[in-house]
Amino acid sequence: MPVSVGLARRRPLKTPSSAHAPRSRQGSQMRGVTHRLQIAAVTAVALGFGASAEPQQPRCDTPLAEGDVRQLVEAGVPAARMRQLLLTCGIDLGQPDEAALEARLRLIGAPLSVIGALRPPDAPERGASWISPIDQRTMVYVSAGTSELGSRPTESGREADEDLQTVNTNDFWIDVAEVTNAEYRQFVLSRPEWQKGGVARDLADADYLKDWDGNDFPAGQGDAPVVHVSWHAARAYALWSGRRLPTEVEWEFAARAPVRLQNMIGSVWEWTSTLYRPYPYSAVDGREDLRAPGRRSIRGGSSANAARFQRAANRNSADSTATSGLLGFRGVR
């Protein structure tokens, strides 16, 4: 029986309680980034200029903005040092997705090696990790392979929509953990159209970011999974950060994979890209059409569900505009 937040079927849901300027030969040109870069030692300059200087890792209180990148380019900062700054500080040029961000960096004149830092390494080993400079989130590599999708008839808690099949999956990167309140706040500050109170009802219901006060999440909840976000909002964050939502197959494949992921089961439900349809799964039968209306599959169960529902094979669904205090997301690429 559907519940009010749009989560289908017979899962019991309850609402949780809410509760130094870099010094170098181009020092005069670098003063503009003083407010963003703080150097650990005066003799070890952030940009590593000077034959005797030992480059130090800068500490950043905010991501690099467009003006910062322009000044780094104009100052002739070496590509390797600029790449280090990007990876350490992160970057936010206010672009809607990674492709637009890369295009903007090219227009500014950033070196190709710096632009390449926006993407994970090629040919990684299984379980390798990478930190995205866009939102400073850690991702882990999942190798391509063959796996079972669904559950065996003898599995405890099995439901009728979990018919067993074998699927092949390409390799991908997946977030180690769900997107947090603090990380989502970075997104809405960069993309004001997704701030609370400004999102159209065909993109999110009236409970979008329900527990937030404007752009502020509940006190002490910065590291908690962001909830009360619709499928459209989760997808917008994913695109902004150079990701996408996982397919239902990718999500289950990752949940079973021998890699270090956090809270795949029993934390909050997680959005997938996939329209909820009966198995067998096929990527070409329309269920991966991102423009099609319909309910989207959500996975993982939540802390409010009985243990028998907290399984890798368990399936549920929600309206694409629905939000819930028990529904969040993570991204893949």
C-alpha positions as CSV (number, residue, x, y, z in Angstrom):
1,M,0.0,0.0,0.0
2,P,1.5,3.4,-1.0
3,V,2.4,5.8,1.7
4,S,2.2,9.5,1.7
5,V,5.8,10.2,0.7
6,G,5.5,8.1,-2.5
7,L,7.3,5.0,-1.3
8,A,5.4,2.0,-2.5
9,R,4.3,-1.3,-1.0
10,R,4.5,-2.6,2.5
11,R,7.7,-1.2,4.1
12,P,6.9,0.6,7.4
13,L,8.3,4.1,7.2
14,K,8.7,6.6,10.0
15,T,10.1,10.1,10.0
16,P,13.3,10.5,11.9
17,S,13.7,13.3,14.4
18,S,15.2,16.5,12.9
19,A,16.6,17.9,15.0
20,H,48.9,34.0,3.7
21,A,49.2,34.8,0.7
22,P,51.2,32.4,-1.5
23,R,54.7,33.9,-1.9
24,S,56.5,33.5,-5.2
25,R,58.2,35.5,-8.0
26,Q,54.7,36.4,-9.1
27,G,53.6,37.2,-5.6
28,S,51.9,40.4,-6.5
29,Q,49.6,38.6,-8.9
30,M,48.7,36.0,-6.4
31,R,47.3,38.2,-3.7
32,G,43.8,37.6,-4.9
33,V,43.8,34.0,-3.7
34,T,45.0,34.9,-0.2
35,H,41.6,34.5,1.4
36,R,41.3,30.9,0.0
37,L,44.8,29.5,0.5
38,Q,46.6,29.3,3.9
39,I,50.2,28.2,4.0
40,A,51.4,26.0,6.8
41,A,55.0,27.4,6.9
42,V,56.2,30.8,5.6
43,T,59.4,29.3,4.1
44,A,57.5,26.5,2.3
45,V,55.4,28.5,-0.3
46,A,52.2,27.0,-1.6
47,L,53.1,27.2,-5.2
48,G,56.5,25.7,-4.7
49,F,58.5,28.4,-6.5
50,G,62.2,28.7,-5.9
51,A,64.8,26.1,-6.1
52,S,65.3,25.7,-2.4
53,A,61.6,25.7,-1.4
54,E,59.9,22.6,-0.4
55,P,56.2,22.7,-1.6
56,Q,53.7,22.4,1.2
57,Q,50.2,21.2,1.0
58,P,47.8,24.3,1.2
59,R,44.8,24.3,3.4
60,C,41.7,25.6,1.9
61,D,38.5,26.9,3.5
62,T,36.5,27.1,0.3
63,P,36.9,25.6,-3.2
64,L,38.7,27.6,-5.9
65,A,36.4,30.0,-7.8
66,E,36.8,31.2,-11.4
67,G,38.8,34.3,-10.3
68,D,41.2,32.1,-8.5
69,V,41.8,29.9,-11.4
70,R,42.3,32.9,-13.8
71,Q,44.9,34.4,-11.5
72,L,46.8,31.1,-11.2
73,V,46.8,30.8,-15.0
74,E,47.8,34.5,-15.5
75,A,50.6,34.1,-12.9
76,G,52.1,31.2,-14.9
77,V,51.8,28.7,-12.1
78,P,53.1,25.4,-13.2
79,A,50.5,22.8,-14.2
80,A,51.6,20.3,-11.6
81,R,51.2,22.9,-8.8
82,M,47.9,24.1,-10.2
83,R,46.7,20.5,-10.3
84,Q,47.7,20.0,-6.7
85,L,45.8,23.1,-5.7
86,L,42.7,21.8,-7.5
87,L,42.9,18.4,-6.0
88,T,43.5,19.8,-2.5
89,C,41.0,22.7,-2.5
90,G,38.3,21.5,-4.8
91,I,36.7,23.8,-7.4
92,D,33.4,25.5,-7.9
93,L,32.9,27.6,-11.1
94,G,29.1,27.5,-10.8
95,Q,28.7,25.3,-13.8
96,P,25.7,22.9,-14.1
97,D,27.7,19.8,-14.9
98,E,31.2,18.4,-15.4
99,A,31.2,19.0,-19.2
100,A,30.4,22.7,-18.7
101,L,33.1,22.9,-16.0
102,E,35.7,21.4,-18.3
103,A,34.7,23.7,-21.1
104,R,35.0,26.7,-18.8
105,L,38.4,25.7,-17.6
106,R,39.5,25.4,-21.3
107,L,38.2,28.9,-22.0
108,I,40.1,30.2,-19.0
109,G,43.3,28.6,-20.3
110,A,43.8,25.9,-17.7
111,P,46.4,23.2,-18.7
112,L,45.0,19.9,-19.9
113,S,46.6,18.1,-17.0
114,V,44.6,20.3,-14.6
115,I,41.4,19.6,-16.5
116,G,42.2,15.9,-16.4
117,A,42.2,16.0,-12.6
118,L,38.4,16.3,-12.8
119,R,38.3,12.6,-13.9
120,P,39.4,9.5,-12.1
121,P,42.6,7.6,-13.2
122,D,42.6,5.2,-16.1
123,A,43.0,1.5,-15.6
124,P,42.7,1.4,-11.8
125,E,42.9,-1.7,-9.7
126,R,39.7,-3.1,-8.2
127,G,38.9,-1.3,-5.0
128,A,41.1,1.7,-5.9
129,S,39.9,5.0,-4.5
130,W,39.8,8.5,-5.9
131,I,38.7,11.9,-4.5
132,S,36.7,14.1,-6.8
133,P,37.9,17.7,-6.7
134,I,34.4,19.0,-7.4
135,D,32.9,18.0,-4.1
136,Q,35.8,16.3,-2.4
137,R,33.9,13.0,-2.1
138,T,35.7,9.7,-2.2
139,M,34.8,7.1,-4.9
140,V,35.9,3.5,-5.2
141,Y,36.4,1.5,-8.4
142,V,34.2,-1.5,-9.1
143,S,35.6,-3.8,-11.8
144,A,33.5,-5.1,-14.6
145,G,32.1,-8.6,-14.1
146,T,29.2,-11.0,-14.0
147,S,26.9,-11.2,-11.0
148,E,23.5,-12.5,-9.9
149,L,20.7,-10.0,-9.8
150,G,17.7,-10.8,-7.6
151,S,17.4,-13.5,-5.0
152,R,17.1,-17.3,-4.7
153,P,13.8,-18.8,-3.7
154,T,15.2,-19.9,-0.4
155,E,16.5,-16.4,0.6
156,S,14.9,-15.1,3.8
157,G,12.5,-12.2,3.2
158,R,12.5,-12.7,-0.6
159,E,9.7,-11.0,-2.5
160,A,8.0,-11.8,-5.8
161,D,9.8,-9.0,-7.7
162,E,13.3,-10.4,-7.2
163,D,13.4,-13.1,-9.9
164,L,17.0,-14.3,-10.2
165,Q,19.0,-13.6,-13.3
166,T,22.7,-13.3,-14.3
167,V,23.8,-9.9,-15.6
168,N,27.1,-8.5,-17.0
169,T,28.2,-5.1,-15.7
170,N,30.8,-2.6,-17.0
171,D,33.3,-1.2,-14.6
172,F,32.4,2.0,-12.8
173,W,33.2,4.3,-9.9
174,I,30.8,4.7,-7.0
175,D,30.7,7.0,-4.0
176,V,31.9,5.3,-0.8
177,A,29.1,6.8,1.2
178,E,25.8,8.6,0.6
179,V,25.9,12.3,-0.2
180,T,25.8,14.3,3.1
181,N,24.0,17.4,4.2
182,A,27.2,19.4,4.1
183,E,28.0,18.3,0.6
184,Y,24.5,19.0,-0.7
185,R,24.7,22.5,0.8
186,Q,27.7,23.1,-1.3
187,F,25.6,22.1,-4.3
188,V,22.6,24.4,-3.5
189,L,24.9,27.3,-2.9
190,S,26.4,26.8,-6.3
191,R,23.0,26.1,-8.0
192,P,20.4,28.5,-6.3
193,E,17.6,27.0,-8.4
194,W,17.8,23.9,-6.1
195,Q,17.6,25.8,-2.8
196,K,14.7,25.2,-0.5
197,G,11.6,27.1,-1.5
198,G,12.6,27.6,-5.1
199,V,12.2,24.2,-6.6
200,A,9.2,23.6,-9.0
201,R,6.6,21.1,-7.8
202,D,7.2,19.0,-10.9
203,L,10.7,18.4,-9.6
204,A,10.2,17.9,-5.9
205,D,7.3,17.8,-3.5
206,A,6.5,20.3,-0.7
207,D,8.7,18.4,1.7
208,Y,11.9,19.0,-0.2
209,L,14.7,19.7,2.3
210,K,12.0,19.6,5.0
211,D,14.3,19.8,8.0
212,W,16.5,22.6,6.6
213,D,16.2,26.2,7.5
214,G,16.8,27.9,4.2
215,N,20.3,26.8,3.2
216,D,21.2,25.5,6.6
217,F,20.9,21.9,7.5
218,P,20.0,20.8,11.1
219,A,22.8,21.5,13.6
220,G,25.2,18.7,14.0
221,Q,24.0,16.9,10.9
222,G,26.6,17.9,8.4
223,D,27.9,14.3,8.0
224,A,24.5,12.7,8.0
225,P,23.0,11.6,4.6
226,V,21.0,14.3,3.0
227,V,17.3,13.3,2.9
228,H,14.1,14.8,1.6
229,V,15.6,15.1,-1.9
230,S,13.7,14.0,-5.0
231,W,15.0,11.9,-7.8
232,H,15.3,15.0,-9.9
233,A,17.3,16.8,-7.2
234,A,19.6,13.8,-6.7
235,R,20.2,13.6,-10.4
236,A,20.9,17.4,-10.6
237,Y,23.6,17.0,-7.9
238,A,25.1,14.0,-9.6
239,L,25.4,15.9,-12.9
240,W,26.8,19.0,-11.2
241,S,29.5,16.8,-9.5
242,G,30.5,14.9,-12.6
243,R,28.4,11.8,-11.7
244,R,25.1,10.2,-12.5
245,L,22.8,8.0,-10.4
246,P,23.5,4.3,-10.5
247,T,21.3,1.9,-12.4
248,E,19.5,-0.6,-10.4
249,V,22.0,-3.3,-11.6
250,E,25.0,-1.2,-10.7
251,W,23.7,-0.5,-7.3
252,E,23.1,-4.2,-6.5
253,F,26.4,-5.2,-8.2
254,A,28.3,-2.7,-6.0
255,A,26.4,-3.8,-2.8
256,R,27.7,-7.4,-3.4
257,A,31.2,-6.4,-4.6
258,P,34.2,-7.0,-2.4
259,V,35.0,-3.3,-2.1
260,R,34.8,-0.9,0.8
261,L,31.5,0.9,0.7
262,Q,29.6,2.4,3.6
263,N,25.9,2.1,4.5
264,M,24.7,0.4,1.4
265,I,22.2,-1.5,3.5
266,G,20.0,-0.2,6.3
267,S,21.0,3.5,6.4
268,V,18.5,5.2,4.1
269,W,16.9,4.2,0.8
270,E,19.0,5.3,-2.2
271,W,17.7,6.5,-5.5
272,T,18.7,4.7,-8.7
273,S,18.3,5.9,-12.3
274,T,16.0,3.0,-13.2
275,L,12.3,3.0,-13.7
276,Y,10.7,0.4,-11.5
277,R,9.6,-2.5,-13.7
278,P,9.4,-6.3,-13.3
279,Y,12.5,-8.4,-13.9
280,P,14.2,-9.6,-16.1
281,Y,16.2,-6.4,-16.3
282,S,17.1,-5.0,-19.7
283,A,18.9,-1.8,-20.2
284,V,17.3,-1.3,-23.6
285,D,13.6,-1.8,-22.7
286,G,13.0,1.8,-21.7
287,R,13.6,1.5,-18.0
288,E,16.7,3.6,-18.2
289,D,15.0,6.4,-20.1
290,L,15.7,9.4,-17.9
291,R,12.9,11.4,-19.6
292,A,10.2,8.9,-19.1
293,P,7.6,9.4,-16.3
294,G,7.0,6.8,-13.7
295,R,8.3,5.6,-10.4
296,R,12.1,5.0,-9.9
297,S,13.7,2.1,-8.1
298,I,15.1,2.8,-4.7
299,R,17.5,0.4,-2.9
300,G,19.1,-0.5,0.3
301,G,16.4,-0.3,2.9
302,S,16.5,2.1,5.8
303,S,17.0,2.0,9.6
304,A,13.2,2.0,10.0
305,N,12.7,-1.2,8.1
306,A,12.8,-4.8,9.4
307,A,16.0,-6.7,8.8
308,R,14.4,-8.9,6.2
309,F,14.0,-5.9,4.0
310,Q,17.6,-4.8,4.4
311,R,19.1,-7.0,1.7
312,A,21.0,-6.3,-1.6
313,A,18.2,-7.8,-3.6
314,N,15.3,-6.0,-2.0
315,R,13.5,-3.5,-4.3
316,N,11.2,-0.6,-3.7
317,S,10.1,2.4,-5.7
318,A,9.1,6.1,-5.3
319,D,7.6,8.9,-7.4
320,S,10.4,10.9,-9.0
321,T,9.2,14.0,-7.2
322,A,8.8,12.3,-3.8
323,T,11.0,13.1,-0.8
324,S,11.3,11.3,2.5
325,G,13.3,11.5,5.7
326,L,14.4,8.0,4.9
327,L,15.5,8.5,1.3
328,G,18.9,9.7,0.0
329,F,21.4,8.9,-2.7
330,R,25.0,8.3,-3.9
331,G,26.5,8.7,-7.3
332,V,28.5,6.7,-9.9
333,R,30.6,7.5,-12.9
